[in-house]
Amino acid sequence: MKVFLCPVEAIPEGGTKTATFFEREVIALKVEGKLKVYLNICPHLGGSLRREGHKLICQSHNSEFDCRNGQCLGGPAHPQSRLLYIPTFVEGGLLTFSVDIDNPQGDLFAQVLPLLIRQNDDVQ
C-alpha cells in the first residue's frame, strides 16, 4: 500500500509542509538537501510543531527537536525522546510512504504504528 503525502515542490526550503498520514498530521521538511517527515506531535504532551532554522519546536511547551534526526534538544520533553520519523521516498514528484499490510482494515494508523516504532528504534 502506498500513501502519497504531498508534492515535493510544495515543501519550501527552510519551511515545512503539513500533510495527512492515515488521518494524522505529519510535517515534511527539507534539511541539508534531504527530505524528512515526522509525525506532527511532540512526545511531551502532543503539541504540534513549528520550524525555526534547524529545530522543530513544540507550539505548546517549547520543547526543541533537531530537524536532522528528531532528537530532543531541550524543553520539558524527556531528554532522550525524539520525534517519530516517517520513512518516505519520492515517486513521480510526490513524497510517498509505502507499507506492506496484509488485509488492511479498521484503523490503518494503528496497524502501521508498530512498524514505524520498530523502524525508529533502528534510527540513530
Chimera marker file (.cmm) of the C-alpha trace (Angstrom):
<marker_set name="trace">
<marker id="1" x="0.000" y="0.000" z="0.000" r="1" g="1" b="0" radius="0.5"/>
<marker id="2" x="1.309" y="3.432" z="-0.961" r="1" g="1" b="0" radius="0.5"/>
<marker id="3" x="0.327" y="6.704" z="0.676" r="1" g="1" b="0" radius="0.5"/>
<marker id="4" x="1.074" y="9.914" z="-1.218" r="1" g="1" b="0" radius="0.5"/>
<marker id="5" x="1.746" y="12.760" z="1.217" r="1" g="1" b="0" radius="0.5"/>
<marker id="6" x="2.408" y="15.849" z="-0.924" r="1" g="1" b="0" radius="0.5"/>
<marker id="7" x="4.283" y="17.074" z="-3.987" r="1" g="1" b="0" radius="0.5"/>
<marker id="8" x="7.972" y="17.550" z="-3.208" r="1" g="1" b="0" radius="0.5"/>
<marker id="9" x="7.800" y="21.017" z="-4.800" r="1" g="1" b="0" radius="0.5"/>
<marker id="10" x="5.242" y="22.028" z="-2.121" r="1" g="1" b="0" radius="0.5"/>
<marker id="11" x="7.901" y="21.731" z="0.617" r="1" g="1" b="0" radius="0.5"/>
<marker id="12" x="9.599" y="25.124" z="0.896" r="1" g="1" b="0" radius="0.5"/>
<marker id="13" x="13.322" y="25.499" z="1.564" r="1" g="1" b="0" radius="0.5"/>
<marker id="14" x="13.707" y="26.387" z="5.239" r="1" g="1" b="0" radius="0.5"/>
<marker id="15" x="9.998" y="25.799" z="5.874" r="1" g="1" b="0" radius="0.5"/>
<marker id="16" x="7.539" y="22.964" z="6.333" r="1" g="1" b="0" radius="0.5"/>
<marker id="17" x="4.511" y="21.418" z="4.702" r="1" g="1" b="0" radius="0.5"/>
<marker id="18" x="1.886" y="19.515" z="6.645" r="1" g="1" b="0" radius="0.5"/>
<marker id="19" x="0.129" y="16.517" z="5.133" r="1" g="1" b="0" radius="0.5"/>
<marker id="20" x="-2.336" y="13.855" z="6.170" r="1" g="1" b="0" radius="0.5"/>
<marker id="21" x="-0.967" y="10.417" z="7.008" r="1" g="1" b="0" radius="0.5"/>
<marker id="22" x="-3.624" y="7.812" z="7.910" r="1" g="1" b="0" radius="0.5"/>
<marker id="23" x="-5.846" y="10.595" z="9.286" r="1" g="1" b="0" radius="0.5"/>
<marker id="24" x="-2.960" y="12.032" z="11.372" r="1" g="1" b="0" radius="0.5"/>
<marker id="25" x="-0.873" y="15.079" z="10.553" r="1" g="1" b="0" radius="0.5"/>
<marker id="26" x="2.764" y="14.852" z="9.546" r="1" g="1" b="0" radius="0.5"/>
<marker id="27" x="5.253" y="17.641" z="8.959" r="1" g="1" b="0" radius="0.5"/>
<marker id="28" x="7.542" y="17.440" z="5.919" r="1" g="1" b="0" radius="0.5"/>
<marker id="29" x="10.709" y="19.498" z="5.533" r="1" g="1" b="0" radius="0.5"/>
<marker id="30" x="13.975" y="19.725" z="3.662" r="1" g="1" b="0" radius="0.5"/>
<marker id="31" x="17.096" y="19.554" z="5.816" r="1" g="1" b="0" radius="0.5"/>
<marker id="32" x="20.508" y="19.926" z="4.215" r="1" g="1" b="0" radius="0.5"/>
<marker id="33" x="19.048" y="18.782" z="0.886" r="1" g="1" b="0" radius="0.5"/>
<marker id="34" x="17.298" y="15.737" z="2.379" r="1" g="1" b="0" radius="0.5"/>
<marker id="35" x="13.574" y="15.241" z="2.820" r="1" g="1" b="0" radius="0.5"/>
<marker id="36" x="12.393" y="14.456" z="6.348" r="1" g="1" b="0" radius="0.5"/>
<marker id="37" x="8.896" y="13.633" z="7.555" r="1" g="1" b="0" radius="0.5"/>
<marker id="38" x="7.861" y="13.432" z="11.212" r="1" g="1" b="0" radius="0.5"/>
<marker id="39" x="4.553" y="12.826" z="12.912" r="1" g="1" b="0" radius="0.5"/>
<marker id="40" x="3.449" y="16.349" z="13.871" r="1" g="1" b="0" radius="0.5"/>
<marker id="41" x="3.177" y="15.515" z="17.563" r="1" g="1" b="0" radius="0.5"/>
<marker id="42" x="5.552" y="16.472" z="20.367" r="1" g="1" b="0" radius="0.5"/>
<marker id="43" x="6.321" y="13.409" z="22.523" r="1" g="1" b="0" radius="0.5"/>
<marker id="44" x="5.915" y="15.538" z="25.664" r="1" g="1" b="0" radius="0.5"/>
<marker id="45" x="2.169" y="16.265" z="25.613" r="1" g="1" b="0" radius="0.5"/>
<marker id="46" x="1.203" y="16.057" z="21.959" r="1" g="1" b="0" radius="0.5"/>
<marker id="47" x="1.570" y="19.672" z="20.818" r="1" g="1" b="0" radius="0.5"/>
<marker id="48" x="2.095" y="20.466" z="17.145" r="1" g="1" b="0" radius="0.5"/>
<marker id="49" x="5.462" y="21.595" z="15.801" r="1" g="1" b="0" radius="0.5"/>
<marker id="50" x="6.817" y="24.648" z="14.008" r="1" g="1" b="0" radius="0.5"/>
<marker id="51" x="10.198" y="25.064" z="12.352" r="1" g="1" b="0" radius="0.5"/>
<marker id="52" x="12.838" y="27.569" z="13.395" r="1" g="1" b="0" radius="0.5"/>
<marker id="53" x="16.078" y="27.059" z="11.475" r="1" g="1" b="0" radius="0.5"/>
<marker id="54" x="17.347" y="23.545" z="12.175" r="1" g="1" b="0" radius="0.5"/>
<marker id="55" x="14.895" y="22.981" z="15.023" r="1" g="1" b="0" radius="0.5"/>
<marker id="56" x="11.303" y="21.844" z="15.302" r="1" g="1" b="0" radius="0.5"/>
<marker id="57" x="9.690" y="23.472" z="18.321" r="1" g="1" b="0" radius="0.5"/>
<marker id="58" x="6.563" y="22.378" z="20.159" r="1" g="1" b="0" radius="0.5"/>
<marker id="59" x="3.982" y="25.144" z="19.945" r="1" g="1" b="0" radius="0.5"/>
<marker id="60" x="2.548" y="24.197" z="23.355" r="1" g="1" b="0" radius="0.5"/>
<marker id="61" x="5.549" y="23.989" z="25.695" r="1" g="1" b="0" radius="0.5"/>
<marker id="62" x="8.572" y="24.899" z="23.520" r="1" g="1" b="0" radius="0.5"/>
<marker id="63" x="10.390" y="21.566" z="23.580" r="1" g="1" b="0" radius="0.5"/>
<marker id="64" x="13.026" y="21.633" z="20.840" r="1" g="1" b="0" radius="0.5"/>
<marker id="65" x="13.993" y="18.865" z="18.427" r="1" g="1" b="0" radius="0.5"/>
<marker id="66" x="16.775" y="18.579" z="15.854" r="1" g="1" b="0" radius="0.5"/>
<marker id="67" x="15.335" y="18.637" z="12.311" r="1" g="1" b="0" radius="0.5"/>
<marker id="68" x="18.025" y="16.239" z="11.084" r="1" g="1" b="0" radius="0.5"/>
<marker id="69" x="17.216" y="13.319" z="13.388" r="1" g="1" b="0" radius="0.5"/>
<marker id="70" x="14.254" y="14.302" z="15.588" r="1" g="1" b="0" radius="0.5"/>
<marker id="71" x="16.319" y="14.103" z="18.803" r="1" g="1" b="0" radius="0.5"/>
<marker id="72" x="15.202" y="16.246" z="21.739" r="1" g="1" b="0" radius="0.5"/>
<marker id="73" x="17.443" y="19.276" z="22.284" r="1" g="1" b="0" radius="0.5"/>
<marker id="74" x="15.695" y="20.778" z="25.296" r="1" g="1" b="0" radius="0.5"/>
<marker id="75" x="12.477" y="21.749" z="26.989" r="1" g="1" b="0" radius="0.5"/>
<marker id="76" x="10.054" y="19.766" z="29.097" r="1" g="1" b="0" radius="0.5"/>
<marker id="77" x="10.157" y="16.745" z="26.742" r="1" g="1" b="0" radius="0.5"/>
<marker id="78" x="12.295" y="13.900" z="28.072" r="1" g="1" b="0" radius="0.5"/>
<marker id="79" x="15.940" y="14.487" z="27.034" r="1" g="1" b="0" radius="0.5"/>
<marker id="80" x="16.126" y="11.052" z="25.368" r="1" g="1" b="0" radius="0.5"/>
<marker id="81" x="12.866" y="11.432" z="23.456" r="1" g="1" b="0" radius="0.5"/>
<marker id="82" x="12.652" y="12.006" z="19.727" r="1" g="1" b="0" radius="0.5"/>
<marker id="83" x="10.053" y="12.686" z="17.092" r="1" g="1" b="0" radius="0.5"/>
<marker id="84" x="8.516" y="9.775" z="15.211" r="1" g="1" b="0" radius="0.5"/>
<marker id="85" x="10.208" y="9.660" z="11.799" r="1" g="1" b="0" radius="0.5"/>
<marker id="86" x="8.146" y="8.547" z="8.792" r="1" g="1" b="0" radius="0.5"/>
<marker id="87" x="10.360" y="6.850" z="6.149" r="1" g="1" b="0" radius="0.5"/>
<marker id="88" x="9.433" y="8.122" z="2.691" r="1" g="1" b="0" radius="0.5"/>
<marker id="89" x="10.664" y="8.164" z="-0.892" r="1" g="1" b="0" radius="0.5"/>
<marker id="90" x="9.894" y="10.257" z="-3.960" r="1" g="1" b="0" radius="0.5"/>
<marker id="91" x="7.788" y="8.756" z="-6.729" r="1" g="1" b="0" radius="0.5"/>
<marker id="92" x="6.683" y="10.871" z="-9.673" r="1" g="1" b="0" radius="0.5"/>
<marker id="93" x="7.480" y="14.077" z="-7.782" r="1" g="1" b="0" radius="0.5"/>
<marker id="94" x="5.328" y="13.006" z="-4.806" r="1" g="1" b="0" radius="0.5"/>
<marker id="95" x="6.566" y="12.312" z="-1.296" r="1" g="1" b="0" radius="0.5"/>
<marker id="96" x="5.427" y="8.727" z="-0.715" r="1" g="1" b="0" radius="0.5"/>
<marker id="97" x="5.174" y="6.226" z="2.138" r="1" g="1" b="0" radius="0.5"/>
<marker id="98" x="4.875" y="2.526" z="1.399" r="1" g="1" b="0" radius="0.5"/>
<marker id="99" x="3.939" y="-0.312" z="3.708" r="1" g="1" b="0" radius="0.5"/>
<marker id="100" x="3.130" y="-3.968" z="3.255" r="1" g="1" b="0" radius="0.5"/>
<marker id="101" x="-0.027" y="-4.745" z="5.224" r="1" g="1" b="0" radius="0.5"/>
<marker id="102" x="-1.950" y="-7.983" z="4.816" r="1" g="1" b="0" radius="0.5"/>
<marker id="103" x="-5.694" y="-7.387" z="4.608" r="1" g="1" b="0" radius="0.5"/>
<marker id="104" x="-5.794" y="-3.724" z="5.694" r="1" g="1" b="0" radius="0.5"/>
<marker id="105" x="-8.896" y="-2.979" z="7.727" r="1" g="1" b="0" radius="0.5"/>
<marker id="106" x="-10.026" y="-0.775" z="10.579" r="1" g="1" b="0" radius="0.5"/>
<marker id="107" x="-7.645" y="1.889" z="11.839" r="1" g="1" b="0" radius="0.5"/>
<marker id="108" x="-4.751" y="1.702" z="9.386" r="1" g="1" b="0" radius="0.5"/>
<marker id="109" x="-2.591" y="4.012" z="11.502" r="1" g="1" b="0" radius="0.5"/>
<marker id="110" x="-2.867" y="1.555" z="14.402" r="1" g="1" b="0" radius="0.5"/>
<marker id="111" x="-1.587" y="-1.158" z="12.048" r="1" g="1" b="0" radius="0.5"/>
<marker id="112" x="1.275" y="0.992" z="10.734" r="1" g="1" b="0" radius="0.5"/>
<marker id="113" x="2.385" y="2.471" z="14.086" r="1" g="1" b="0" radius="0.5"/>
<marker id="114" x="4.183" y="-0.673" z="15.384" r="1" g="1" b="0" radius="0.5"/>
<marker id="115" x="6.133" y="-0.832" z="12.112" r="1" g="1" b="0" radius="0.5"/>
<marker id="116" x="7.146" y="2.824" z="12.452" r="1" g="1" b="0" radius="0.5"/>
<marker id="117" x="8.219" y="2.347" z="16.066" r="1" g="1" b="0" radius="0.5"/>
<marker id="118" x="10.392" y="-0.640" z="15.122" r="1" g="1" b="0" radius="0.5"/>
<marker id="119" x="11.969" y="1.326" z="12.280" r="1" g="1" b="0" radius="0.5"/>
<marker id="120" x="12.593" y="4.302" z="14.568" r="1" g="1" b="0" radius="0.5"/>
<marker id="121" x="14.304" y="2.092" z="17.133" r="1" g="1" b="0" radius="0.5"/>
<marker id="122" x="16.953" y="1.451" z="14.472" r="1" g="1" b="0" radius="0.5"/>
<marker id="123" x="17.392" y="5.171" z="13.642" r="1" g="1" b="0" radius="0.5"/>
<marker id="124" x="20.256" y="6.878" z="15.474" r="1" g="1" b="0" radius="0.5"/>
<link id1="1" id2="2" r="1" g="1" b="0" radius="0.2"/>
<link id1="2" id2="3" r="1" g="1" b="0" radius="0.2"/>
<link id1="3" id2="4" r="1" g="1" b="0" radius="0.2"/>
<link id1="4" id2="5" r="1" g="1" b="0" radius="0.2"/>
<link id1="5" id2="6" r="1" g="1" b="0" radius="0.2"/>
<link id1="6" id2="7" r="1" g="1" b="0" radius="0.2"/>
<link id1="7" id2="8" r="1" g="1" b="0" radius="0.2"/>
<link id1="8" id2="9" r="1" g="1" b="0" radius="0.2"/>
<link id1="9" id2="10" r="1" g="1" b="0" radius="0.2"/>
<link id1="10" id2="11" r="1" g="1" b="0" radius="0.2"/>
<link id1="11" id2="12" r="1" g="1" b="0" radius="0.2"/>
<link id1="12" id2="13" r="1" g="1" b="0" radius="0.2"/>
<link id1="13" id2="14" r="1" g="1" b="0" radius="0.2"/>
<link id1="14" id2="15" r="1" g="1" b="0" radius="0.2"/>
<link id1="15" id2="16" r="1" g="1" b="0" radius="0.2"/>
<link id1="16" id2="17" r="1" g="1" b="0" radius="0.2"/>
<link id1="17" id2="18" r="1" g="1" b="0" radius="0.2"/>
<link id1="18" id2="19" r="1" g="1" b="0" radius="0.2"/>
<link id1="19" id2="20" r="1" g="1" b="0" radius="0.2"/>
<link id1="20" id2="21" r="1" g="1" b="0" radius="0.2"/>
<link id1="21" id2="22" r="1" g="1" b="0" radius="0.2"/>
<link id1="22" id2="23" r="1" g="1" b="0" radius="0.2"/>
<link id1="23" id2="24" r="1" g="1" b="0" radius="0.2"/>
<link id1="24" id2="25" r="1" g="1" b="0" radius="0.2"/>
<link id1="25" id2="26" r="1" g="1" b="0" radius="0.2"/>
<link id1="26" id2="27" r="1" g="1" b="0" radius="0.2"/>
<link id1="27" id2="28" r="1" g="1" b="0" radius="0.2"/>
<link id1="28" id2="29" r="1" g="1" b="0" radius="0.2"/>
<link id1="29" id2="30" r="1" g="1" b="0" radius="0.2"/>
<link id1="30" id2="31" r="1" g="1" b="0" radius="0.2"/>
<link id1="31" id2="32" r="1" g="1" b="0" radius="0.2"/>
<link id1="32" id2="33" r="1" g="1" b="0" radius="0.2"/>
<link id1="33" id2="34" r="1" g="1" b="0" radius="0.2"/>
<link id1="34" id2="35" r="1" g="1" b="0" radius="0.2"/>
<link id1="35" id2="36" r="1" g="1" b="0" radius="0.2"/>
<link id1="36" id2="37" r="1" g="1" b="0" radius="0.2"/>
<link id1="37" id2="38" r="1" g="1" b="0" radius="0.2"/>
<link id1="38" id2="39" r="1" g="1" b="0" radius="0.2"/>
<link id1="39" id2="40" r="1" g="1" b="0" radius="0.2"/>
<link id1="40" id2="41" r="1" g="1" b="0" radius="0.2"/>
<link id1="41" id2="42" r="1" g="1" b="0" radius="0.2"/>
<link id1="42" id2="43" r="1" g="1" b="0" radius="0.2"/>
<link id1="43" id2="44" r="1" g="1" b="0" radius="0.2"/>
<link id1="44" id2="45" r="1" g="1" b="0" radius="0.2"/>
<link id1="45" id2="46" r="1" g="1" b="0" radius="0.2"/>
<link id1="46" id2="47" r="1" g="1" b="0" radius="0.2"/>
<link id1="47" id2="48" r="1" g="1" b="0" radius="0.2"/>
<link id1="48" id2="49" r="1" g="1" b="0" radius="0.2"/>
<link id1="49" id2="50" r="1" g="1" b="0" radius="0.2"/>
<link id1="50" id2="51" r="1" g="1" b="0" radius="0.2"/>
<link id1="51" id2="52" r="1" g="1" b="0" radius="0.2"/>
<link id1="52" id2="53" r="1" g="1" b="0" radius="0.2"/>
<link id1="53" id2="54" r="1" g="1" b="0" radius="0.2"/>
<link id1="54" id2="55" r="1" g="1" b="0" radius="0.2"/>
<link id1="55" id2="56" r="1" g="1" b="0" radius="0.2"/>
<link id1="56" id2="57" r="1" g="1" b="0" radius="0.2"/>
<link id1="57" id2="58" r="1" g="1" b="0" radius="0.2"/>
<link id1="58" id2="59" r="1" g="1" b="0" radius="0.2"/>
<link id1="59" id2="60" r="1" g="1" b="0" radius="0.2"/>
<link id1="60" id2="61" r="1" g="1" b="0" radius="0.2"/>
<link id1="61" id2="62" r="1" g="1" b="0" radius="0.2"/>
<link id1="62" id2="63" r="1" g="1" b="0" radius="0.2"/>
<link id1="63" id2="64" r="1" g="1" b="0" radius="0.2"/>
<link id1="64" id2="65" r="1" g="1" b="0" radius="0.2"/>
<link id1="65" id2="66" r="1" g="1" b="0" radius="0.2"/>
<link id1="66" id2="67" r="1" g="1" b="0" radius="0.2"/>
<link id1="67" id2="68" r="1" g="1" b="0" radius="0.2"/>
<link id1="68" id2="69" r="1" g="1" b="0" radius="0.2"/>
<link id1="69" id2="70" r="1" g="1" b="0" radius="0.2"/>
<link id1="70" id2="71" r="1" g="1" b="0" radius="0.2"/>
<link id1="71" id2="72" r="1" g="1" b="0" radius="0.2"/>
<link id1="72" id2="73" r="1" g="1" b="0" radius="0.2"/>
<link id1="73" id2="74" r="1" g="1" b="0" radius="0.2"/>
<link id1="74" id2="75" r="1" g="1" b="0" radius="0.2"/>
<link id1="75" id2="76" r="1" g="1" b="0" radius="0.2"/>
<link id1="76" id2="77" r="1" g="1" b="0" radius="0.2"/>
<link id1="77" id2="78" r="1" g="1" b="0" radius="0.2"/>
<link id1="78" id2="79" r="1" g="1" b="0" radius="0.2"/>
<link id1="79" id2="80" r="1" g="1" b="0" radius="0.2"/>
<link id1="80" id2="81" r="1" g="1" b="0" radius="0.2"/>
<link id1="81" id2="82" r="1" g="1" b="0" radius="0.2"/>
<link id1="82" id2="83" r="1" g="1" b="0" radius="0.2"/>
<link id1="83" id2="84" r="1" g="1" b="0" radius="0.2"/>
<link id1="84" id2="85" r="1" g="1" b="0" radius="0.2"/>
<link id1="85" id2="86" r="1" g="1" b="0" radius="0.2"/>
<link id1="86" id2="87" r="1" g="1" b="0" radius="0.2"/>
<link id1="87" id2="88" r="1" g="1" b="0" radius="0.2"/>
<link id1="88" id2="89" r="1" g="1" b="0" radius="0.2"/>
<link id1="89" id2="90" r="1" g="1" b="0" radius="0.2"/>
<link id1="90" id2="91" r="1" g="1" b="0" radius="0.2"/>
<link id1="91" id2="92" r="1" g="1" b="0" radius="0.2"/>
<link id1="92" id2="93" r="1" g="1" b="0" radius="0.2"/>
<link id1="93" id2="94" r="1" g="1" b="0" radius="0.2"/>
<link id1="94" id2="95" r="1" g="1" b="0" radius="0.2"/>
<link id1="95" id2="96" r="1" g="1" b="0" radius="0.2"/>
<link id1="96" id2="97" r="1" g="1" b="0" radius="0.2"/>
<link id1="97" id2="98" r="1" g="1" b="0" radius="0.2"/>
<link id1="98" id2="99" r="1" g="1" b="0" radius="0.2"/>
<link id1="99" id2="100" r="1" g="1" b="0" radius="0.2"/>
<link id1="100" id2="101" r="1" g="1" b="0" radius="0.2"/>
<link id1="101" id2="102" r="1" g="1" b="0" radius="0.2"/>
<link id1="102" id2="103" r="1" g="1" b="0" radius="0.2"/>
<link id1="103" id2="104" r="1" g="1" b="0" radius="0.2"/>
<link id1="104" id2="105" r="1" g="1" b="0" radius="0.2"/>
<link id1="105" id2="106" r="1" g="1" b="0" radius="0.2"/>
<link id1="106" id2="107" r="1" g="1" b="0" radius="0.2"/>
<link id1="107" id2="108" r="1" g="1" b="0" radius="0.2"/>
<link id1="108" id2="109" r="1" g="1" b="0" radius="0.2"/>
<link id1="109" id2="110" r="1" g="1" b="0" radius="0.2"/>
<link id1="110" id2="111" r="1" g="1" b="0" radius="0.2"/>
<link id1="111" id2="112" r="1" g="1" b="0" radius="0.2"/>
<link id1="112" id2="113" r="1" g="1" b="0" radius="0.2"/>
<link id1="113" id2="114" r="1" g="1" b="0" radius="0.2"/>
<link id1="114" id2="115" r="1" g="1" b="0" radius="0.2"/>
<link id1="115" id2="116" r="1" g="1" b="0" radius="0.2"/>
<link id1="116" id2="117" r="1" g="1" b="0" radius="0.2"/>
<link id1="117" id2="118" r="1" g="1" b="0" radius="0.2"/>
<link id1="118" id2="119" r="1" g="1" b="0" radius="0.2"/>
<link id1="119" id2="120" r="1" g="1" b="0" radius="0.2"/>
<link id1="120" id2="121" r="1" g="1" b="0" radius="0.2"/>
<link id1="121" id2="122" r="1" g="1" b="0" radius="0.2"/>
<link id1="122" id2="123" r="1" g="1" b="0" radius="0.2"/>
<link id1="123" id2="124" r="1" g="1" b="0" radius="0.2"/>
</marker_set>
